[in-house]
Every structure is written in structure tokens, then in C-alpha cells.
Amino acid sequence: MKNVDLAVIEASEKMPPVHLWKPELCGDMDLVIRANGEWIHEGAPMKRASMRKMFSRILWLEDGEHYLVTPHEKVRIQVEDAPFLVTQSNIERDSNACLVTFTTNVDDVLVLGKGCDLWVEKGPEGDRPYLSMRYGMKAMLHRSVYYDLVNNGYEKEIEGKQHVCIESAGKEFSLGVFDT
């Protein structure tokens, strides 16, 4: 296994202390994060990746609603599903362990099993895989990332049902149940 440098990943995740900021609500901002990961500001796609990344760093979830927060302002935005989309994964294996890392559409790097869990929710349009993120938020896995995990997973019986599972950082995660 190539050595994944967790210290580098952790250093790259230095975030503003949003959890310490408690400003009053200033109102709503015409910003929507669509389920496909697209950011729409005042009806037009937000094209500058640096702006999306900057806003994502001050994103906060409170009582089921999403806000952009600074020390002096708090504005509500709309999120259709998950505010983050996982666009890449990397699976590192050796004879003893497996480590799965993910990259989001705003350059967050997550290590599955290290403060990051994976689950699958059933929905009207099929299964939706998610990862846990900071401050109780979540990231949805892009279909290609999910299929890559399934392709690299293994079968395991859990409570009488056949699951596809993946292991990372010593933890096991179900990617879903086989339909029989």
C-alpha cells in the first residue's frame, strides 16, 4: 500500500471555526446547492470554483437548514439533498489493512472510518450513498464513485441478508443488500 499521509490530509482540512460563531440570522440568500452538486446563485451557475470552495468552508447545518456563517452574519441557503458531492475515491490496500479516501467537489478530503461514516438511504429514485461530514452535514457519492466501491467490495452475510461491504481504517461499512 502506498502510504496515505493522514497528517497532510488533516492539515489540508483547516477550517474556519464556524462552530464558535453565533451571529443572528440576517435573512435568506438566493443560493441553491442542487442534488447534482451544482451551485446556483441568483438563477445562474456559480462558475468560480474558488467561490464555491470558500462558501463551503463557512457552511453550517442547524435544525435541518443550511446557512453561510461568518462572525457577524448568518444567511440561509437552500440545499436540495446534500451540500457536498463526492467525485473521487482512492482505495489503498496491503496485506493488513485497507484505507479509502474521498475527495468532494469542493476539495474536501475524507478518510472513511476516521470521523467519516458511510451509509445508504433508500429513496424513490433508488439507493443514495452518503458520507458524514463536518457539523452534521453529509456528502452524496457520485454514482461512479459508488460503483467503484461496490466493484472493490466483498460479500458478507449480516442479519441473514447478503451485503456488499467495504472496510477502511479498521471499520466495515455496508454498501447495500443484494436483492434476492
N, C-alpha and C positions, 0 to 999 in steps of 0.2 A: 504494500500500500504506500502510495506517495504520502508524505507526511503533511496532513492538513494542519496549518498553523492556526490553532484556535485563538492565540493571543492577537494575531493580525486581524482575524475576524472581529474579535471583541473590540479592538481599538478602532476599527472602521465603523463601529456602531455607536460612537459617541453621539449622544442625542441631547438636545436642549432639555432642561429639567421641567418639562411641561407639567409633570405631576405636582410640582410645587407652586405652579401659577394658578391663582384663583380669582381671575377678573370677573366682573359682571358681564352678562350677555349683552352684546351691542346690537344684535339683530341677525338677519339672515344674509348670506352671500349667495349670489347666483352661480354656484359651483356644484356640479354633479359629477360624482365618480360612478361611471357606468359599470355594469356587471362584467363587461369585457375588458375592464382596466382603463378605458378611455376617460380622460378628464375633460369636462365641458364647462367653460366659463362664459357666462352671458351668451349662451347659444352656440358658441364656436369652440372647436377643439383647442385645448391648451397645448400648443406645439412645442414649447420650450421645455425640454427635459429637466433643465436646471430649476425651473419654477415648480414643476410637479414634485421634484425631489425635495426642494426647500419646504413646500407646503406639507408634504408627507411627514416631515420631521416635527411639525407642530400640530399634528393631528391628534385628537383626543376623543375618546368614547365615554359618554356619560348618559346613564339612563336610556340606553338604546339609540341615542342620537350622536352624530359626529360633529365635531367643532374644530376650527382652527383657533389655536390659543397662543397668545403672547402674554408677557407680564401685565399688559394693560388692556387687552382686548380679547373678546371671545365671540366668534361668529359661527353660526350654524351653517352646515353644508348638507347636501343630500348624497347618500351613498346607496346605490341600488342593491348591492349584495355585500361584497367585501371590498374594503378600500384598497386592498393590495392584490396583485396578481403575480403568482409565481411563474416565471418564464423560463427558468433553467434549473437543472439539478445536476449534482455530481455525486457519484457513488464510489467510495474508496473502500476496497476490501483487502484484507490479508488473511492469514490462516486463523487469526484470533478474533478479529472484530470487523465491523462494518460501520462506516460513518457516511451519512447522507447530508449534503449541504444543498441549500436552495438559494436562488437569487430572485428578487422581486423586480417588478417593472420600475421601481424607484431605487434600485441598487441596494436594498437591504440584503444582508447575507444571514441566513438562518441555519442552525445546526439542529437537525432532527434529534430529539432526545435530550438536548441541552437547553432547557427553558422553552422548548418548542415541541408541541404535540401535533399529531395528525389524526383526523377523523373524517368520516364520510357521512354526509347527510343525504337522505332520500328526498327528492323533490319531484314536482310534476314533470320536469324535463329530464329526469334521470338522476343518477348519483352525482353529488358535488363534493369533491375532496377539498378539505381546508387544513391550514396550519394555524396554530395560535401565534399571535404577535404581541407586541408591547401594549400595555394598558388595556388588555382585554379585547383588542381588535383581532381580526383574522385576515388571512390571505387565502384566496382561492387558487388552487393549482390549475394551470393551463392544461387542457386535455392531453397535449403531447407529453407533458411532464408526468402526469398521472399514468399514462400508458407505459412510459419508460419504467416507472416504479413497479407497475404490475408485471412487466416483462422481466424485471430483475428480482421479483418477489419469489416466495415459496409457499406451498400449500401447507395448511395446518388445520386440524380439527379443533374448534373451540365451541364448547357447549353443544356438541352434536352437529355442528354445521361446518362445512368446508370453507375456510377463509384463504384469501391471498394475503400474505403478511410480508413485512419488511422490517429489518432490525437496523437500529442506528444507536450508537453511544450506549449500548447495553440494554436498550429498551426495544420492545416489539410493538408494532403497530399493524392493525388490520386495514387492508386496502379495500375490503369488501367481501361479501359472501357469494360463493358460487350459487347460481340458480340451478335447482335440480328439477 
